[in-house]
Amino acid sequence: MRTQRSRAGSRSTGQDRREPADDRYAEDDDRYTDDDYSDDEESYDEEEEVEPIPAGEAAREGLRQVSRLTGRDPSGVTSVQPNGTGWRVGVELVEDHRIPASTDLLGLYEVDLDADGEVLSFRRVRRYQRGKGEVG
């Protein structure tokens, strides 16, 4: 007996009797059970507490991000504090290069980072001459 394929994807035997083509998706329904999805639903319902990046990494990231955002040369990190959801980093930037360098204008910025080190906000706290900064 000779088997031919018709354009509908059915097999036609020598007689005009048609048999359905192999359904490759028929078994897909059995592969996924309710158990496969129950863990995912629980993870969305529970809020996971994310551990923030280490302080040293936060300091480097804060310095890099503020420097990129402002386009100014970094002078250094002045402080790193946890702020509940991430870090607050104090960064000193050179706002105006002068000669001699001891008279450069510096800006002190605070940048808030989330637990992953992404910038949430930043602001300039103060501006001062390098040789006349706070003492003590």
C-alpha positions in Angstrom: 0.0 0.0 0.0 1.4 3.4 -0.9 1.2 6.4 1.5 0.9 10.0 0.1 0.8 13.3 1.8 -2.0 15.7 1.0 -1.6 19.4 1.3 -3.6 19.4 4.5 -0.9 17.5 6.3 -3.0 14.3 6.5 -1.9 10.9 5.3 -3.8 9.4 2.6 -3.8 5.6 2.2 -4.6 3.9 -1.0 -8.2 4.2 0.0 -9.8 7.6 0.5 -9.7 7.2 4.2 -7.8 10.0 5.9 -5.8 9.8 9.1 -4.7 12.8 11.1 -1.0 13.9 10.7 1.3 13.4 13.7 0.6 16.2 16.1 4.0 17.2 17.5 2.4 19.5 20.1 0.0 17.0 21.6 2.5 15.9 24.2 3.4 19.5 25.2 0.3 19.8 27.4 1.6 17.0 29.6 5.1 18.5 30.0 3.9 21.4 32.2 2.1 20.9 35.4 0.8 23.2 38.1 3.8 22.3 40.2 6.0 24.0 37.6 4.3 27.4 38.2 3.7 27.3 42.0 7.3 28.1 42.9 7.3 31.1 40.5 4.1 32.5 42.0 5.5 32.3 45.5 8.7 34.1 44.6 6.7 37.0 43.2 4.5 37.2 46.3 7.4 37.2 48.7 9.6 40.3 48.8 13.2 39.3 48.9 15.6 41.5 50.9 18.4 42.5 48.6 21.8 42.9 50.2 23.5 46.1 49.0 26.9 46.1 47.3 29.9 46.5 49.6 30.9 50.0 50.8 34.1 50.0 48.8 32.3 49.2 45.6 29.6 51.8 46.4 32.4 54.4 46.8 34.0 53.6 43.5 30.6 53.5 41.7 29.5 56.8 43.2 32.7 58.5 42.2 32.5 57.1 38.7 28.8 57.9 38.2 28.9 61.5 39.5 32.0 62.2 37.4 30.2 60.9 34.3 27.0 62.8 35.1 28.7 66.2 35.7 31.6 65.8 33.2 34.0 67.0 36.0 37.3 65.5 37.1 37.0 63.5 40.3 39.2 64.4 43.3 38.1 61.7 45.7 35.5 60.1 47.9 34.9 61.9 51.2 32.3 59.6 52.8 30.2 56.4 52.4 27.1 55.8 54.6 24.4 53.2 54.4 21.0 54.9 53.9 18.6 52.0 54.4 18.1 50.9 50.8 21.7 51.4 49.5 24.4 54.0 50.0 25.0 57.7 50.2 28.4 58.6 48.9 30.2 61.9 49.3 32.3 62.8 46.3 34.7 65.7 45.7 35.0 67.0 42.1 37.2 69.6 40.6 34.8 72.2 39.2 37.4 74.7 38.0 41.1 74.0 37.5 43.3 77.0 38.4 47.0 77.8 38.7 48.3 77.1 41.3 46.3 73.9 41.9 45.9 74.8 45.5 43.3 77.4 44.3 41.2 75.0 42.3 37.4 75.2 42.9 36.0 72.0 44.3 32.5 70.8 44.7 31.3 68.3 47.3 28.5 66.1 45.9 26.3 63.5 47.6 25.1 60.6 45.5 22.4 58.1 46.6 22.9 54.6 45.2 20.4 51.8 45.4 21.4 48.3 46.5 22.8 47.4 43.0 24.9 50.6 42.8 22.6 52.5 40.4 22.2 56.3 40.9 19.0 57.3 42.5 19.9 61.0 43.0 22.8 63.4 43.4 23.3 67.0 44.4 26.0 69.5 45.1 26.3 70.2 48.8 28.9 72.9 48.7 31.5 74.6 46.6 34.9 75.8 47.9 38.4 76.6 47.1 40.9 73.7 47.6 43.2 75.7 49.9 40.4 77.0 52.0 38.4 73.9 52.8 37.0 73.0 56.2 39.5 72.3 58.9 38.7 69.8 61.6 
